[in-house]
Amino acid sequence: MKCPFCSTDDTQVIDSRVNDEGDSIRRRRRCAACDKRFTTYETAELHLPQVVKQNGTREEFNREKLRSSFTRALHKRPVPTEYVDRAIEHIVQKILGQGEREIMARALGESVMHELKAMDKVAYIRFASVYRSFQDVDDFNNVIRDLDPPKK
């Protein structure tokens, strides 16, 4: 690592510590040439895949678009923000775990529906009605029937 003061390549790590969350390392360094000290931080760089839309175009994965989908579906529903944050993190971890460079928008939508189904059934139906382009009442009835199968 170059010294930010004199640009010499010869620096030594004096101390290393993991931060409280465990997702980065703080390193204290000393320059062998000018004897000045400085701090560097090391974190993992993770790249989320590109989203391939139905028309074939590609765009960067956007957490805010994901959050917007949840927000619209959950409008005026009694669901805490923490649940949405957890659902988004669950989706992101699932995507990262796949290790793919691209993900189909349809798969992303299905993941949102899966999370909403566990979170709030009304929000799930709202999202499904738009996402699956419901045409009539029968489409709603079919989804509701799937949510609550008849009891014997």
Helices and strands as residue ranges (DSSP letters): E 11-18, E 24-31, E 37-43, E 50-52, E 58-60, H 63-73, H 81-98, E 102-104, H 105-119, H 121-131, H 137-147
